[in-house]
Amino acid sequence: MKREIEFKMEIDYPEMTEGRDVEVEESYLQDGLVVYYTIIPSIAMSGNFRRQEALSNMRGIIRKRTFDGLAYYLTVEFDEPDD
């Protein structure tokens, strides 16, 4: 199963292009009830997710890169096991 997550990147890193493999690290908020992801090394950050929605695969591929005039957004696709 494929899963897409959007990451916000406030500085333009030109090497973050569509098709590039990336690795993310998982961080916790609210005693582990909430998780978020950061593209290593601190390139971009995801929104927050409930612990039940956590990723099992920490490697993904950038599928889309957009700019809204203030920040860049990277859509990263992860392969996740079927439930």
PDB file of N, CA, C and O in Angstrom:
ATOM      1  N   MET A   1       0.843  -1.166   0.000  1.00  0.00           N
ATOM      2  CA  MET A   1       0.000   0.000   0.000  1.00  0.00           C
ATOM      3  C   MET A   1       0.900   1.244   0.000  1.00  0.00           C
ATOM      4  O   MET A   1       1.899   1.295   0.717  1.00  0.00           O
ATOM      5  N   LYS A   2       0.543   2.218  -0.790  1.00  0.00           N
ATOM      6  CA  LYS A   2       1.277   3.477  -0.857  1.00  0.00           C
ATOM      7  C   LYS A   2       0.612   4.493   0.062  1.00  0.00           C
ATOM      8  O   LYS A   2      -0.613   4.555   0.162  1.00  0.00           O
ATOM      9  N   ARG A   3       1.443   5.287   0.729  1.00  0.00           N
ATOM     10  CA  ARG A   3       0.920   6.343   1.599  1.00  0.00           C
ATOM     11  C   ARG A   3       1.704   7.620   1.314  1.00  0.00           C
ATOM     12  O   ARG A   3       2.933   7.594   1.246  1.00  0.00           O
ATOM     13  N   GLU A   4       1.000   8.733   1.149  1.00  0.00           N
ATOM     14  CA  GLU A   4       1.646  10.013   0.879  1.00  0.00           C
ATOM     15  C   GLU A   4       1.515  10.930   2.093  1.00  0.00           C
ATOM     16  O   GLU A   4       0.459  11.017   2.720  1.00  0.00           O
ATOM     17  N   ILE A   5       2.623  11.611   2.406  1.00  0.00           N
ATOM     18  CA  ILE A   5       2.651  12.592   3.489  1.00  0.00           C
ATOM     19  C   ILE A   5       3.271  13.865   2.942  1.00  0.00           C
ATOM     20  O   ILE A   5       4.250  13.821   2.197  1.00  0.00           O
ATOM     21  N   GLU A   6       2.693  15.000   3.317  1.00  0.00           N
ATOM     22  CA  GLU A   6       3.217  16.291   2.886  1.00  0.00           C
ATOM     23  C   GLU A   6       4.155  16.859   3.954  1.00  0.00           C
ATOM     24  O   GLU A   6       3.849  16.830   5.146  1.00  0.00           O
ATOM     25  N   PHE A   7       5.297  17.373   3.504  1.00  0.00           N
ATOM     26  CA  PHE A   7       6.300  17.975   4.376  1.00  0.00           C
ATOM     27  C   PHE A   7       6.489  19.427   3.982  1.00  0.00           C
ATOM     28  O   PHE A   7       6.510  19.759   2.796  1.00  0.00           O
ATOM     29  N   LYS A   8       6.627  20.292   4.975  1.00  0.00           N
ATOM     30  CA  LYS A   8       6.867  21.711   4.724  1.00  0.00           C
ATOM     31  C   LYS A   8       8.367  21.985   4.827  1.00  0.00           C
ATOM     32  O   LYS A   8       9.019  21.600   5.797  1.00  0.00           O
ATOM     33  N   MET A   9       8.899  22.662   3.801  1.00  0.00           N
ATOM     34  CA  MET A   9      10.321  22.991   3.733  1.00  0.00           C
ATOM     35  C   MET A   9      10.430  24.502   3.584  1.00  0.00           C
ATOM     36  O   MET A   9      10.043  25.048   2.551  1.00  0.00           O
ATOM     37  N   GLU A  10      10.951  25.187   4.602  1.00  0.00           N
ATOM     38  CA  GLU A  10      10.971  26.647   4.594  1.00  0.00           C
ATOM     39  C   GLU A  10      12.183  27.241   3.893  1.00  0.00           C
ATOM     40  O   GLU A  10      12.169  28.420   3.541  1.00  0.00           O
ATOM     41  N   ILE A  11      13.225  26.455   3.685  1.00  0.00           N
ATOM     42  CA  ILE A  11      14.416  26.886   2.954  1.00  0.00           C
ATOM     43  C   ILE A  11      14.487  26.064   1.678  1.00  0.00           C
ATOM     44  O   ILE A  11      14.213  24.864   1.694  1.00  0.00           O
ATOM     45  N   ASP A  12      14.853  26.701   0.575  1.00  0.00           N
ATOM     46  CA  ASP A  12      14.946  25.992  -0.700  1.00  0.00           C
ATOM     47  C   ASP A  12      16.206  25.137  -0.733  1.00  0.00           C
ATOM     48  O   ASP A  12      17.319  25.658  -0.796  1.00  0.00           O
ATOM     49  N   TYR A  13      16.025  23.834  -0.689  1.00  0.00           N
ATOM     50  CA  TYR A  13      17.119  22.884  -0.881  1.00  0.00           C
ATOM     51  C   TYR A  13      16.944  22.321  -2.288  1.00  0.00           C
ATOM     52  O   TYR A  13      16.120  21.430  -2.493  1.00  0.00           O
ATOM     53  N   PRO A  14      17.706  22.825  -3.264  1.00  0.00           N
ATOM     54  CA  PRO A  14      17.508  22.420  -4.663  1.00  0.00           C
ATOM     55  C   PRO A  14      17.657  20.921  -4.903  1.00  0.00           C
ATOM     56  O   PRO A  14      17.088  20.387  -5.855  1.00  0.00           O
ATOM     57  N   GLU A  15      18.416  20.237  -4.047  1.00  0.00           N
ATOM     58  CA  GLU A  15      18.600  18.793  -4.224  1.00  0.00           C
ATOM     59  C   GLU A  15      17.360  17.984  -3.861  1.00  0.00           C
ATOM     60  O   GLU A  15      17.292  16.792  -4.162  1.00  0.00           O
ATOM     61  N   MET A  16      16.384  18.614  -3.222  1.00  0.00           N
ATOM     62  CA  MET A  16      15.143  17.924  -2.873  1.00  0.00           C
ATOM     63  C   MET A  16      14.199  17.975  -4.070  1.00  0.00           C
ATOM     64  O   MET A  16      13.298  18.813  -4.129  1.00  0.00           O
ATOM     65  N   THR A  17      14.412  17.085  -5.007  1.00  0.00           N
ATOM     66  CA  THR A  17      13.665  17.067  -6.264  1.00  0.00           C
ATOM     67  C   THR A  17      12.789  15.823  -6.352  1.00  0.00           C
ATOM     68  O   THR A  17      12.985  14.853  -5.620  1.00  0.00           O
ATOM     69  N   GLU A  18      11.834  15.870  -7.249  1.00  0.00           N
ATOM     70  CA  GLU A  18      10.950  14.723  -7.464  1.00  0.00           C
ATOM     71  C   GLU A  18      11.784  13.516  -7.882  1.00  0.00           C
ATOM     72  O   GLU A  18      12.689  13.623  -8.710  1.00  0.00           O
ATOM     73  N   GLY A  19      11.461  12.365  -7.291  1.00  0.00           N
ATOM     74  CA  GLY A  19      12.167  11.125  -7.585  1.00  0.00           C
ATOM     75  C   GLY A  19      13.286  10.812  -6.611  1.00  0.00           C
ATOM     76  O   GLY A  19      13.826   9.706  -6.632  1.00  0.00           O
ATOM     77  N   ARG A  20      13.644  11.750  -5.765  1.00  0.00           N
ATOM     78  CA  ARG A  20      14.739  11.531  -4.818  1.00  0.00           C
ATOM     79  C   ARG A  20      14.278  10.676  -3.639  1.00  0.00           C
ATOM     80  O   ARG A  20      13.189  10.878  -3.102  1.00  0.00           O
ATOM     81  N   ASP A  21      15.118   9.720  -3.245  1.00  0.00           N
ATOM     82  CA  ASP A  21      14.874   8.918  -2.045  1.00  0.00           C
ATOM     83  C   ASP A  21      15.215   9.748  -0.823  1.00  0.00           C
ATOM     84  O   ASP A  21      16.226  10.450  -0.807  1.00  0.00           O
ATOM     85  N   VAL A  22      14.379   9.672   0.198  1.00  0.00           N
ATOM     86  CA  VAL A  22      14.634  10.378   1.451  1.00  0.00           C
ATOM     87  C   VAL A  22      14.386   9.440   2.625  1.00  0.00           C
ATOM     88  O   VAL A  22      13.668   8.446   2.517  1.00  0.00           O
ATOM     89  N   GLU A  23      14.996   9.787   3.738  1.00  0.00           N
ATOM     90  CA  GLU A  23      14.782   9.058   4.983  1.00  0.00           C
ATOM     91  C   GLU A  23      14.207  10.033   5.996  1.00  0.00           C
ATOM     92  O   GLU A  23      14.602  11.198   6.040  1.00  0.00           O
ATOM     93  N   VAL A  24      13.274   9.554   6.810  1.00  0.00           N
ATOM     94  CA  VAL A  24      12.666  10.401   7.830  1.00  0.00           C
ATOM     95  C   VAL A  24      12.927   9.827   9.211  1.00  0.00           C
ATOM     96  O   VAL A  24      13.168   8.631   9.376  1.00  0.00           O
ATOM     97  N   GLU A  25      12.873  10.720  10.206  1.00  0.00           N
ATOM     98  CA  GLU A  25      12.935  10.257  11.586  1.00  0.00           C
ATOM     99  C   GLU A  25      11.629  10.630  12.267  1.00  0.00           C
ATOM    100  O   GLU A  25      11.010  11.648  11.957  1.00  0.00           O
ATOM    101  N   GLU A  26      11.232   9.790  13.192  1.00  0.00           N
ATOM    102  CA  GLU A  26       9.970   9.954  13.906  1.00  0.00           C
ATOM    103  C   GLU A  26      10.230  10.635  15.247  1.00  0.00           C
ATOM    104  O   GLU A  26      11.169  10.279  15.959  1.00  0.00           O
ATOM    105  N   SER A  27       9.395  11.613  15.588  1.00  0.00           N
ATOM    106  CA  SER A  27       9.471  12.290  16.881  1.00  0.00           C
ATOM    107  C   SER A  27       8.096  12.244  17.527  1.00  0.00           C
ATOM    108  O   SER A  27       7.082  12.060  16.855  1.00  0.00           O
ATOM    109  N   TYR A  28       8.083  12.414  18.838  1.00  0.00           N
ATOM    110  CA  TYR A  28       6.851  12.236  19.607  1.00  0.00           C
ATOM    111  C   TYR A  28       6.467  13.498  20.364  1.00  0.00           C
ATOM    112  O   TYR A  28       7.325  14.257  20.815  1.00  0.00           O
ATOM    113  N   LEU A  29       5.165  13.707  20.494  1.00  0.00           N
ATOM    114  CA  LEU A  29       4.585  14.774  21.301  1.00  0.00           C
ATOM    115  C   LEU A  29       3.552  14.150  22.237  1.00  0.00           C
ATOM    116  O   LEU A  29       3.106  13.025  22.009  1.00  0.00           O
ATOM    117  N   GLN A  30       3.181  14.856  23.257  1.00  0.00           N
ATOM    118  CA  GLN A  30       2.110  14.444  24.179  1.00  0.00           C
ATOM    119  C   GLN A  30       2.307  13.012  24.678  1.00  0.00           C
ATOM    120  O   GLN A  30       1.415  12.172  24.565  1.00  0.00           O
ATOM    121  N   ASP A  31       3.487  12.755  25.228  1.00  0.00           N
ATOM    122  CA  ASP A  31       3.810  11.433  25.789  1.00  0.00           C
ATOM    123  C   ASP A  31       3.641  10.301  24.782  1.00  0.00           C
ATOM    124  O   ASP A  31       3.242   9.197  25.151  1.00  0.00           O
ATOM    125  N   GLY A  32       3.941  10.568  23.520  1.00  0.00           N
ATOM    126  CA  GLY A  32       3.897   9.526  22.500  1.00  0.00           C
ATOM    127  C   GLY A  32       2.555   9.329  21.832  1.00  0.00           C
ATOM    128  O   GLY A  32       2.424   8.452  20.978  1.00  0.00           O
ATOM    129  N   LEU A  33       1.552  10.115  22.191  1.00  0.00           N
ATOM    130  CA  LEU A  33       0.240   9.967  21.567  1.00  0.00           C
ATOM    131  C   LEU A  33       0.212  10.557  20.162  1.00  0.00           C
ATOM    132  O   LEU A  33      -0.625  10.182  19.341  1.00  0.00           O
ATOM    133  N   VAL A  34       1.132  11.483  19.888  1.00  0.00           N
ATOM    134  CA  VAL A  34       1.194  12.174  18.601  1.00  0.00           C
ATOM    135  C   VAL A  34       2.601  12.012  18.043  1.00  0.00           C
ATOM    136  O   VAL A  34       3.582  12.106  18.781  1.00  0.00           O
ATOM    137  N   VAL A  35       2.697  11.768  16.733  1.00  0.00           N
ATOM    138  CA  VAL A  35       4.002  11.650  16.081  1.00  0.00           C
ATOM    139  C   VAL A  35       4.084  12.639  14.921  1.00  0.00           C
ATOM    140  O   VAL A  35       3.068  13.047  14.359  1.00  0.00           O
ATOM    141  N   TYR A  36       5.304  13.011  14.581  1.00  0.00           N
ATOM    142  CA  TYR A  36       5.555  13.792  13.370  1.00  0.00           C
ATOM    143  C   TYR A  36       6.886  13.339  12.799  1.00  0.00           C
ATOM    144  O   TYR A  36       7.667  12.671  13.478  1.00  0.00           O
ATOM    145  N   TYR A  37       7.141  13.700  11.560  1.00  0.00           N
ATOM    146  CA  TYR A  37       8.319  13.212  10.856  1.00  0.00           C
ATOM    147  C   TYR A  37       9.148  14.364  10.310  1.00  0.00           C
ATOM    148  O   TYR A  37       8.613  15.390   9.890  1.00  0.00           O
ATOM    149  N   THR A  38      10.461  14.176  10.323  1.00  0.00           N
ATOM    150  CA  THR A  38      11.394  15.148   9.783  1.00  0.00           C
ATOM    151  C   THR A  38      12.251  14.454   8.737  1.00  0.00           C
ATOM    152  O   THR A  38      12.810  13.387   8.992  1.00  0.00           O
ATOM    153  N   ILE A  39      12.356  15.064   7.552  1.00  0.00           N
ATOM    154  CA  ILE A  39      13.257  14.526   6.537  1.00  0.00           C
ATOM    155  C   ILE A  39      14.679  14.800   7.009  1.00  0.00           C
ATOM    156  O   ILE A  39      15.038  15.944   7.288  1.00  0.00           O
ATOM    157  N   ILE A  40      15.475  13.760   7.097  1.00  0.00           N
ATOM    158  CA  ILE A  40      16.858  13.849   7.579  1.00  0.00           C
ATOM    159  C   ILE A  40      17.716  14.477   6.491  1.00  0.00           C
ATOM    160  O   ILE A  40      17.580  14.093   5.329  1.00  0.00           O
ATOM    161  N   PRO A  41      18.604  15.434   6.813  1.00  0.00           N
ATOM    162  CA  PRO A  41      18.906  16.018   8.116  1.00  0.00           C
ATOM    163  C   PRO A  41      18.159  17.334   8.332  1.00  0.00           C
ATOM    164  O   PRO A  41      18.638  18.381   7.898  1.00  0.00           O
ATOM    165  N   SER A  42      17.043  17.308   8.967  1.00  0.00           N
ATOM    166  CA  SER A  42      16.246  18.496   9.310  1.00  0.00           C
ATOM    167  C   SER A  42      15.939  19.380   8.104  1.00  0.00           C
ATOM    168  O   SER A  42      16.083  20.601   8.162  1.00  0.00           O
ATOM    169  N   ILE A  43      15.520  18.754   7.025  1.00  0.00           N
ATOM    170  CA  ILE A  43      15.201  19.465   5.775  1.00  0.00           C
ATOM    171  C   ILE A  43      13.775  20.001   5.798  1.00  0.00           C
ATOM    172  O   ILE A  43      13.536  21.164   5.470  1.00  0.00           O
ATOM    173  N   ALA A  44      12.828  19.149   6.187  1.00  0.00           N
ATOM    174  CA  ALA A  44      11.406  19.509   6.150  1.00  0.00           C
ATOM    175  C   ALA A  44      10.658  18.707   7.215  1.00  0.00           C
ATOM    176  O   ALA A  44      11.112  17.643   7.635  1.00  0.00           O
ATOM    177  N   MET A  45       9.505  19.228   7.647  1.00  0.00           N
ATOM    178  CA  MET A  45       8.748  18.591   8.708  1.00  0.00           C
ATOM    179  C   MET A  45       7.305  18.341   8.276  1.00  0.00           C
ATOM    180  O   MET A  45       6.706  19.143   7.559  1.00  0.00           O
ATOM    181  N   SER A  46       6.767  17.220   8.725  1.00  0.00           N
ATOM    182  CA  SER A  46       5.372  16.876   8.444  1.00  0.00           C
ATOM    183  C   SER A  46       4.461  17.521   9.468  1.00  0.00           C
ATOM    184  O   SER A  46       4.914  18.154  10.422  1.00  0.00           O
ATOM    185  N   GLY A  47       3.175  17.347   9.251  1.00  0.00           N
ATOM    186  CA  GLY A  47       2.198  17.695  10.271  1.00  0.00           C
ATOM    187  C   GLY A  47       2.179  16.611  11.336  1.00  0.00           C
ATOM    188  O   GLY A  47       2.997  15.692  11.309  1.00  0.00           O
ATOM    189  N   ASN A  48       1.261  16.717  12.259  1.00  0.00           N
ATOM    190  CA  ASN A  48       1.142  15.743  13.347  1.00  0.00           C
ATOM    191  C   ASN A  48       0.147  14.642  12.991  1.00  0.00           C
ATOM    192  O   ASN A  48      -0.829  14.865  12.274  1.00  0.00           O
ATOM    193  N   PHE A  49       0.425  13.441  13.519  1.00  0.00           N
ATOM    194  CA  PHE A  49      -0.428  12.272  13.303  1.00  0.00           C
ATOM    195  C   PHE A  49      -0.653  11.572  14.635  1.00  0.00           C
ATOM    196  O   PHE A  49       0.192  11.617  15.529  1.00  0.00           O
ATOM    197  N   ARG A  50      -1.800  10.927  14.750  1.00  0.00           N
ATOM    198  CA  ARG A  50      -2.035  10.083  15.923  1.00  0.00           C
ATOM    199  C   ARG A  50      -1.073   8.902  15.874  1.00  0.00           C
ATOM    200  O   ARG A  50      -0.666   8.472  14.795  1.00  0.00           O
ATOM    201  N   ARG A  51      -0.716   8.388  17.020  1.00  0.00           N
ATOM    202  CA  ARG A  51       0.227   7.257  17.114  1.00  0.00           C
ATOM    203  C   ARG A  51      -0.234   6.072  16.256  1.00  0.00           C
ATOM    204  O   ARG A  51       0.594   5.368  15.678  1.00  0.00           O
ATOM    205  N   GLN A  52      -1.538   5.855  16.172  1.00  0.00           N
ATOM    206  CA  GLN A  52      -2.076   4.739  15.383  1.00  0.00           C
ATOM    207  C   GLN A  52      -1.803   4.920  13.882  1.00  0.00           C
ATOM    208  O   GLN A  52      -1.854   3.953  13.121  1.00  0.00           O
ATOM    209  N   GLU A  53      -1.518   6.149  13.462  1.00  0.00           N
ATOM    210  CA  GLU A  53      -1.262   6.443  12.050  1.00  0.00           C
ATOM    211  C   GLU A  53       0.237   6.484  11.725  1.00  0.00           C
ATOM    212  O   GLU A  53       0.625   6.912  10.638  1.00  0.00           O
ATOM    213  N   ALA A  54       1.072   6.041  12.663  1.00  0.00           N
ATOM    214  CA  ALA A  54       2.523   6.113  12.490  1.00  0.00           C
ATOM    215  C   ALA A  54       2.990   5.268  11.305  1.00  0.00           C
ATOM    216  O   ALA A  54       2.398   4.240  10.979  1.00  0.00           O
ATOM    217  N   LEU A  55       4.055   5.728  10.679  1.00  0.00           N
ATOM    218  CA  LEU A  55       4.671   4.988   9.579  1.00  0.00           C
ATOM    219  C   LEU A  55       5.412   3.763  10.098  1.00  0.00           C
ATOM    220  O   LEU A  55       5.908   3.762  11.224  1.00  0.00           O
ATOM    221  N   SER A  56       5.485   2.730   9.282  1.00  0.00           N
ATOM    222  CA  SER A  56       6.335   1.588   9.627  1.00  0.00           C
ATOM    223  C   SER A  56       7.607   1.604   8.780  1.00  0.00           C
ATOM    224  O   SER A  56       8.594   0.959   9.135  1.00  0.00           O
ATOM    225  N   ASN A  57       7.592   2.335   7.665  1.00  0.00           N
ATOM    226  CA  ASN A  57       8.736   2.436   6.762  1.00  0.00           C
ATOM    227  C   ASN A  57       9.254   3.878   6.790  1.00  0.00           C
ATOM    228  O   ASN A  57       8.508   4.810   6.490  1.00  0.00           O
ATOM    229  N   MET A  58      10.503   4.057   7.143  1.00  0.00           N
ATOM    230  CA  MET A  58      11.067   5.405   7.283  1.00  0.00           C
ATOM    231  C   MET A  58      11.782   5.901   6.021  1.00  0.00           C
ATOM    232  O   MET A  58      12.475   6.917   6.067  1.00  0.00           O
ATOM    233  N   ARG A  59      11.623   5.208   4.917  1.00  0.00           N
ATOM    234  CA  ARG A  59      12.224   5.634   3.652  1.00  0.00           C
ATOM    235  C   ARG A  59      11.119   5.857   2.629  1.00  0.00           C
ATOM    236  O   ARG A  59      10.183   5.065   2.521  1.00  0.00           O
ATOM    237  N   GLY A  60      11.244   6.951   1.877  1.00  0.00           N
ATOM    238  CA  GLY A  60      10.228   7.273   0.880  1.00  0.00           C
ATOM    239  C   GLY A  60      10.843   7.962  -0.321  1.00  0.00           C
ATOM    240  O   GLY A  60      12.055   8.170  -0.390  1.00  0.00           O
ATOM    241  N   ILE A  61       9.982   8.312  -1.269  1.00  0.00           N
ATOM    242  CA  ILE A  61      10.393   8.966  -2.513  1.00  0.00           C
ATOM    243  C   ILE A  61       9.587  10.244  -2.676  1.00  0.00           C
ATOM    244  O   ILE A  61       8.365  10.244  -2.525  1.00  0.00           O
ATOM    245  N   ILE A  62      10.287  11.341  -2.988  1.00  0.00           N
ATOM    246  CA  ILE A  62       9.589  12.602  -3.238  1.00  0.00           C
ATOM    247  C   ILE A  62       8.826  12.479  -4.553  1.00  0.00           C
ATOM    248  O   ILE A  62       9.424  12.215  -5.597  1.00  0.00           O
ATOM    249  N   ARG A  63       7.523  12.666  -4.507  1.00  0.00           N
ATOM    250  CA  ARG A  63       6.677  12.553  -5.703  1.00  0.00           C
ATOM    251  C   ARG A  63       6.274  13.912  -6.258  1.00  0.00           C
ATOM    252  O   ARG A  63       5.979  14.033  -7.447  1.00  0.00           O
ATOM    253  N   LYS A  64       6.259  14.950  -5.394  1.00  0.00           N
ATOM    254  CA  LYS A  64       5.825  16.266  -5.853  1.00  0.00           C
ATOM    255  C   LYS A  64       6.500  17.336  -5.005  1.00  0.00           C
ATOM    256  O   LYS A  64       6.690  17.172  -3.800  1.00  0.00           O
ATOM    257  N   ARG A  65       6.858  18.440  -5.665  1.00  0.00           N
ATOM    258  CA  ARG A  65       7.455  19.598  -4.985  1.00  0.00           C
ATOM    259  C   ARG A  65       6.707  20.831  -5.464  1.00  0.00           C
ATOM    260  O   ARG A  65       6.621  21.077  -6.667  1.00  0.00           O
ATOM    261  N   THR A  66       6.165  21.609  -4.530  1.00  0.00           N
ATOM    262  CA  THR A  66       5.433  22.822  -4.885  1.00  0.00           C
ATOM    263  C   THR A  66       5.935  23.985  -4.035  1.00  0.00           C
ATOM    264  O   THR A  66       6.562  23.789  -2.994  1.00  0.00           O
ATOM    265  N   PHE A  67       5.646  25.207  -4.504  1.00  0.00           N
ATOM    266  CA  PHE A  67       6.009  26.417  -3.784  1.00  0.00           C
ATOM    267  C   PHE A  67       4.797  27.327  -3.773  1.00  0.00           C
ATOM    268  O   PHE A  67       4.204  27.580  -4.821  1.00  0.00           O
ATOM    269  N   ASP A  68       4.419  27.827  -2.596  1.00  0.00           N
ATOM    270  CA  ASP A  68       3.230  28.682  -2.499  1.00  0.00           C
ATOM    271  C   ASP A  68       3.575  30.161  -2.303  1.00  0.00           C
ATOM    272  O   ASP A  68       2.705  30.964  -1.965  1.00  0.00           O
ATOM    273  N   GLY A  69       4.838  30.516  -2.516  1.00  0.00           N
ATOM    274  CA  GLY A  69       5.266  31.889  -2.325  1.00  0.00           C
ATOM    275  C   GLY A  69       5.915  32.127  -0.978  1.00  0.00           C
ATOM    276  O   GLY A  69       6.660  33.092  -0.805  1.00  0.00           O
ATOM    277  N   LEU A  70       5.638  31.252  -0.020  1.00  0.00           N
ATOM    278  CA  LEU A  70       6.235  31.367   1.314  1.00  0.00           C
ATOM    279  C   LEU A  70       7.109  30.174   1.668  1.00  0.00           C
ATOM    280  O   LEU A  70       8.172  30.333   2.267  1.00  0.00           O
ATOM    281  N   ALA A  71       6.666  28.994   1.302  1.00  0.00           N
ATOM    282  CA  ALA A  71       7.381  27.769   1.659  1.00  0.00           C
ATOM    283  C   ALA A  71       7.240  26.747   0.540  1.00  0.00           C
ATOM    284  O   ALA A  71       6.368  26.848  -0.322  1.00  0.00           O
ATOM    285  N   TYR A  72       8.123  25.767   0.585  1.00  0.00           N
ATOM    286  CA  TYR A  72       8.074  24.642  -0.347  1.00  0.00           C
ATOM    287  C   TYR A  72       7.372  23.477   0.343  1.00  0.00           C
ATOM    288  O   TYR A  72       7.484  23.304   1.557  1.00  0.00           O
ATOM    289  N   TYR A  73       6.654  22.687  -0.433  1.00  0.00           N
ATOM    290  CA  TYR A  73       5.981  21.515   0.094  1.00  0.00           C
ATOM    291  C   TYR A  73       6.415  20.306  -0.709  1.00  0.00           C
ATOM    292  O   TYR A  73       6.397  20.318  -1.939  1.00  0.00           O
ATOM    293  N   LEU A  74       6.808  19.261   0.009  1.00  0.00           N
ATOM    294  CA  LEU A  74       7.231  18.014  -0.610  1.00  0.00           C
ATOM    295  C   LEU A  74       6.214  16.940  -0.280  1.00  0.00           C
ATOM    296  O   LEU A  74       5.899  16.714   0.888  1.00  0.00           O
ATOM    297  N   THR A  75       5.704  16.281  -1.299  1.00  0.00           N
ATOM    298  CA  THR A  75       4.830  15.134  -1.088  1.00  0.00           C
ATOM    299  C   THR A  75       5.695  13.898  -1.233  1.00  0.00           C
ATOM    300  O   THR A  75       6.266  13.643  -2.293  1.00  0.00           O
ATOM    301  N   VAL A  76       5.784  13.129  -0.145  1.00  0.00           N
ATOM    302  CA  VAL A  76       6.647  11.948  -0.111  1.00  0.00           C
ATOM    303  C   VAL A  76       5.766  10.707  -0.034  1.00  0.00           C
ATOM    304  O   VAL A  76       4.827  10.634   0.759  1.00  0.00           O
ATOM    305  N   GLU A  77       6.096   9.735  -0.880  1.00  0.00           N
ATOM    306  CA  GLU A  77       5.345   8.475  -0.928  1.00  0.00           C
ATOM    307  C   GLU A  77       6.132   7.392  -0.196  1.00  0.00           C
ATOM    308  O   GLU A  77       7.329   7.214  -0.419  1.00  0.00           O
ATOM    309  N   PHE A  78       5.435   6.675   0.682  1.00  0.00           N
ATOM    310  CA  PHE A  78       6.026   5.593   1.469  1.00  0.00           C
ATOM    311  C   PHE A  78       5.325   4.283   1.119  1.00  0.00           C
ATOM    312  O   PHE A  78       4.112   4.266   0.912  1.00  0.00           O
ATOM    313  N   ASP A  79       6.081   3.186   1.051  1.00  0.00           N
ATOM    314  CA  ASP A  79       5.498   1.858   0.913  1.00  0.00           C
ATOM    315  C   ASP A  79       5.172   1.359   2.301  1.00  0.00           C
ATOM    316  O   ASP A  79       6.059   1.239   3.145  1.00  0.00           O
ATOM    317  N   GLU A  80       3.913   1.069   2.544  1.00  0.00           N
ATOM    318  CA  GLU A  80       3.467   0.587   3.835  1.00  0.00           C
ATOM    319  C   GLU A  80       2.838  -0.798   3.651  1.00  0.00           C
ATOM    320  O   GLU A  80       2.228  -1.071   2.617  1.00  0.00           O
ATOM    321  N   PRO A  81       2.985  -1.663   4.646  1.00  0.00           N
ATOM    322  CA  PRO A  81       2.381  -2.993   4.530  1.00  0.00           C
ATOM    323  C   PRO A  81       0.859  -2.912   4.494  1.00  0.00           C
ATOM    324  O   PRO A  81       0.261  -2.042   5.126  1.00  0.00           O
ATOM    325  N   ASP A  82       0.241  -3.818   3.756  1.00  0.00           N
ATOM    326  CA  ASP A  82      -1.220  -3.887   3.736  1.00  0.00           C
ATOM    327  C   ASP A  82      -1.703  -4.423   5.076  1.00  0.00           C
ATOM    328  O   ASP A  82      -1.113  -5.345   5.640  1.00  0.00           O
ATOM    329  N   ASP A  83      -2.780  -3.837   5.576  1.00  0.00           N
ATOM    330  CA  ASP A  83      -3.333  -4.296   6.864  1.00  0.00           C
ATOM    331  C   ASP A  83      -4.318  -5.413   6.672  1.00  0.00           C
ATOM    332  O   ASP A  83      -4.877  -5.917   7.646  1.00  0.00           O
TER     333      ASP A  83
END
